[in-house]
Amino acid sequence: MTADLFGKAEPVAPLADALRPKSLDEVVGQQHLLGPGKPLRLAFETGRPHSMILWGPPGSGKTTIARLMAKAFNAEFVALSAVFSGVKDIREAVAAAQARLEQFGRRTILFVDEVHRFNKAQQDAFLPFVEQGLITFVGATTENPSFEVNSALLSRAAVYVLEPLSEKDLATLLDRTGLPMDESARARLVGFADGDARRLLNAVEILKNTGHTPIDGAFVEQTLAKNLRRFDKGGEQFYDQISALHKAVRGSDADASLYWMVRMLDGGADPLYIGRRVVRMAVEDIGLADPLALRLTLDACATYERLGSPEGELALAEAVIYLALAPKSNAVYEAYNAARDFIIKDGTRPVPLHIRNAPTSLMKQLGYGKDYRYAHEEEGAYAAGENYLPEGMPRVEWYKPTERGREAKLRERIAELRRLDAEAKNK
């Protein structure tokens, strides 16, 4: 805050606003969109504004681009936040845009922050005005617009994907702040920002307000509260990272698997959620190639429940590394899916009489259980040639074990049983 001549306090703009670029050439990052010959640069240079969705992580420049667009096209910049606004606010903004166009011939850039938070009806409210060209709609979102923005609005707006700022971009931005610091402080601030320009500038502002100079790495660590890395527990980054963990395990890369697991824990993911996903990996990607994998993952979850953090997380790490290095097989997963698909499409076939239970005399008279062969009384405890499927149902071979791990033995066992069946039929 500063004071005017009458001693009244006046608000001081945050550093992030004070350093906001005044032209495209001052924008840090997003050169795949703003560089020479790139889509947004061309849109600015041609003087033809169009509606768009800017999809990117926090602090990647969505608001900055929208403001620069209004400046480039000499348009009024009107901002709405989907968190605080409703259809009434949309109508008022559109009415003002209509009056502005009629009285002054000035167009309006309507910027909607966090547009994914608007429901379908609220998003639909923009459609007629976008179609009429009354407003140029710019929506900003951190979520995948394919899922969070309705198709009608998507069809009327170009989607541009913004990327987190690189370490080089963040270092450039840090130089503009003029904060005196050593290299260790720079490295910590860039790491702390994690691709988010606003986060970096807010951190610099905190350090500036301490009045401490020069600033070194230790002071940065002491002053800035420990912040978790960017991680939206309900958003796309969450599912991207759990997908990366699953694929690293499936790909037998122990180090990459450990990396993604720790990234998720560092980002605030529930360790037991990770544990549940690891159990799924054991049954989906390893299965009977190593049956111990399932037991070990269940034990890891139980261990975490007993010990809590941080000790229990070591058990999860042990399970993840074990799964990554275990022999892989999705044979059980594929067999289950094939059986389920068959059942969904097939009719309700009766159970064959010979394998029905016969607890009453009437059932026995009706033939329930008649001619059933008790496997333990057969040679090798196997009733060769017996059929356990409904009558008239074709033979199926859903489970096809691999030649990896324990399934190699199961594969041999199945081959032997089929040989015995064939011999029984030929007798």
N, C-alpha and C positions, 0 to 999 in steps of 0.2 A: 504493500500500500504506500502511496505518496500523499502529501498534503498540498492543497491549493492555497491561495492567498488568505482565505478565510479559515484555514485550519481544518477543512473538511477532508476526510480520507477519500482518496480516489483509487479505484482498483488498478492494479498493475497486471498487464497481460502476461499469462504464463509464457515461459521461454518457447514452448512449442508453437504458440501463436506468433510471438515476436519474430521467430526465425522462419515463419512460413514463406515459401518461395513466392516471389512476385512475378516470375515468368517460367516458362517451360525449361529454359536453360539452367535455372537454379534448382530444379527438382533433382533430388538424389535418388538413384535407383529407377526401376521400371523402364529401362532403356529398350526393352523388347516391345514396349508400347509407345514410348515417347521419343526414341531416337530417330535420326533422319530416315525418312521413308517408311517409318513404322505407322501402324493404324491410327493411333490417337494423334500423333504429330500431324499426319495428313488431314485429319478431321479439323484440327485447329487451323491449319494453313489454308484450307479450302473455304473456311468461313461458313461451313454448313453443319450446324449442330444436329445431333441425332440422339434419341433416347438410348440409354445404356444401363447395364448392370455392372458395377465394379465389384468384383469378387476377390477378396484377399484378406490376409490376417490383419490384426490390429496394428496400427502404426505404419502401414505400407503406403499411405498417401491418397486414400480414396477421397477424403474431404478436400485435400489440396487440389487434386485434379478437377473436381467439380467447381471449386472457386475460380481456378484459372480459366476454366471453360467460360464461366459467366463474364469474366474480364475480357477474354479474347473476343467474345461475340457481343460485347456491350449489352449484356442481358442482366436482368435483376436476379440476384441469387437469393432464393428462399429455401430455408432448411427446415425439415420436419424430422422428428425422431419417432420411430415406430414404437418406442417404449412409452412415450408420453402423449402421443397423438391418436386421434380417431377419425372417423369419417367426417365429423363436423369440422375438424381442422383442415382436412383435405378440401372440403367444399369452400371454406373461407379463403384458403390459399389460391384456389382456382378462380374464385370470384375476383380477388385482387389482381390476379394475372390478366383476367379479361379486361378489367378497368384500365390497367396499365397499358395494355396493348391498344385499346380504343383511344385513350387520351394522349398517350405519348408515343405510340408505335413501338414500344419497347417490349421485347420478348422476356420470358421468365425461365430460368433454370430452376426446376423444383428438385431439390436434393433430399432424398429420404434415407436417413441413416438407419441401419439395422432393419432394412425392409423385410427381411425374413420373419420379423416378429409380427407383421401385419397378417391377419387371417385372409382367407380367400375373398370374402366380401369387401374387405378394406382394399385389397390389391385391385379388385375389379373396379373400384371407384375411380381409378386413374385412367382406365381404358378409353372412354369416349374423348377425354381431353388430350390424350396422347395422339389418338387417331386424327383429331381435328387440327393438331399442330399448335394448340393453344399453349401448351407447356412442353418443354424439353425435360423429360423425366430422367433423373439420374439416381438409381438405387444403389446403396452400398450394403454389402453383406459379407459376413465372415463365414457363412454357411454355403454349401453347394446349392446354387440356384436351381439345379435340376430337380431337387427335392423340396426346396423351400419357397420358390417363386412359382406362381401358377402359370400354366402353359400359355394362356392368352396374353399375359403381360410379357412373358419371355419372347413370344413371337414378334412383339413390337419393339424389342430392345436388343441391341447388340450386347453380348457378354464379353467383358475383358477381365482376364485373370491377372491379378497383381501378385507379386512374389515378396516374401520377406526380404528385408534389406540385407545385402551381403556384409561381411566384416569390412570390406573396403568402403562400401557406401556409408556404413556407420562411422568409420574413422574419418571420412570426409565431413560428415555432419558434425562430428565431435570437434574438428578443427574450427568450425564456424562459431562455436560457442565461446572460444577464447579462454577456456578454463585452463589455468596452469596446472600441469600434472606430469608425472613421469610415465615411462613406458608400461610399468606394471599397473598403474592406475588406468591407463588407456585400455590395456588388455582386459582388465576386469570389467570396466564399463561396457565395452563392446560385447563381452560375453554375457553380462547382466541384461543388456538390451534384447538379446536373443532375436534379432531381426526386426525389432519394433522401434521406429524412430521416436515416437512419443514417449516411450518408456525410457529411452536414452536421455532425452532432453529433460524429462521430469527428474531423473536421477542427477543430472548435472545441476539442475536448479536447487535441489536439496543440498548438494555439496557446496554450491556457491553461497548459499544462505548461512552456511556455518562460518564463513569468513576465514577458514583455515587455508593456509598456503605454505609451501606447495603441497599438492595432494599426491599421495603415493598409494600403492595398492593396498597396504594395510589399513589406511584411513578409509578407503572406499569400502572395504570389508566391514569395518567397525560401524560406519555411518549408515550404510544402506541395510535395511532389514533384509533378512534372507527371503528371497522371493523365489517361488517355484517357476519353472520354465513354462512357456506358453503351452497350455493344455486344456482343452475344452472337454470336460467329462461327458457332455452329451452331444458334442458336435463331431464334425468330420475328422478332425485331427485325432480324436479318440479312436475312431474306427480305423483310420489309416494306420495308426501305430499298432493296434492289436492285430491288424492284418499283416503288418510287417513282421511282428513277432511270430505269428503262426507260419508264415511262409519261410522265415529263417529256420525255424525248427524243422519244417518239412524238407527244407533244402540241406539239412544236416550241417548247418554252420553254427557251431556252438558259441563262438564269439559274437556273431551278429545277433543271435538269440538273446544272449545275456545283455547286449547293448540295448535292445528294444525293451526288454523287461525292466531294466534299470531306468530307462527314459520314462517309462510309464509310471514307475514308482516315484521318481523324482518330480513328475508332473502332478502327483496327487491322486493317481488311480488307486482304487480300493485293492489291496493285495489279494483279498479273497476273490475278487472278480478275476484277476489274473489267474489265480489258482483254479477257478472253475474252467476257464478257457484252456488251461494246461491239461486238465483232466480230459477235456474234449479232444485235444490233440492226441492224447494217448490212445483213445479208442478209434479216432478217425484216421490217423496217419501212421500208427504203429501196429495197433491191433494185436493179432496173434503172432506176429513176427517176434514180439517180445512181450508176453503177457505181464511180466513184472513191471512194465512201464505204468500200467494203470494203478497197480498197488502202490508204487512209489509216489505217484502224483497225489493219490488220495491221502497217503501218509504225510505228504508235504503240506497239504491243506490243514490236516489235523494238527500238525506241528505248529503251523502259524497260529491257529486258534488257541493253542496252549501257551505259546511264548509271546505272541504279539510282535510289534515292531520294536527295534529293528532286527532282533535275533531271528524271528520267524521267517523273515524274508530270505535268509540264507537257505532255508529248506526249499523255498520256491526256486531259488537259483539252482540248487542241486537238481531239482526235477527238470527244469528247463534244459540244462546241459545234458542230462541223461537222455531226454527225449531227442535232442538234436543229434546225438551220436548213436542212438538205437537204430537197428535195421527198420526200414520203412515198409509198410504195407497198408493199402486202403482196401484190401480184399473184403474184409468184414463190412466196411462202410458201403462198398459197391454191392455186395450181396444183399444187404438189408434194403437198400434203395430199390434194387431190382425186384425183390420179393414184395415190397410195399406197392410198387407200381403195378405189379401183376394182380395183387389183391384188389386194388382200387378199380381196375378194369374188368376183373373176372366176376363171374356170378358166385352165389353162395353154394358151394359144393358140400354135400353131406359127408360126414365122417364114415369111412368104410366100416362095415359091421365088425370085422375081425379085430379092430383095434379100439372098439368102443368098450367102455366100462360096463360091467354087468353086476351091480350090487343086489338086484332082486331076481327072484325065480322067473318072473314074467319076462324080464329082459333076456335072461338066458334062453327061454323058450323062443323068443323072437330072433335068436341068433347072435345077440350081442356077445362079442368076445370069442365066438366060435372059430376054431382053427388058428387062434393066435399062437405064435411061436415065441416062447419065453427065451430071450437071447442068451441068458446065463446058462441055459441047458444045452445050447448049441456049441459046436466046436469053435474054440477061439472066442466064445461069447458073442458070436455074430450069426444072425439068421440070414445066411446068404440067399439072395434072390427075393427076399421079402419086400413088399411094397407098403409104404406108410402114407402115401399121398392119396387123395380122393380118386375114386374109380373114374377112368376116362381122362384124367388130367395128364398131360404129356410130362415126360421126365424133364426135370430142370437141373441146371448146373450153375446156380447163382454164386456159390462160394468157390472162388478159384484162387487158392493160395499161391503166393509167390514162392520163389526159390531162396528167399532171404530169411535169415534168422530161424526161429522155431518153425515157421511156416514151411520150410523145406521138408521137415519131418512130417508135417500134416499133409503135405502134397503127396509124399510117398504112401502115407496111410490111406488116403482117398484112392489112389491108384490101385493099391492092393485090394481094398474092399470092392472096387468095381470089377477087378479080375475075378474075385470070388463069386460075385453076382453073375457074371458072364458064364462061369463054369456051372453054376447051379441051373441056369436056364438051358444049358446044353445037355443036361443029364436026362 
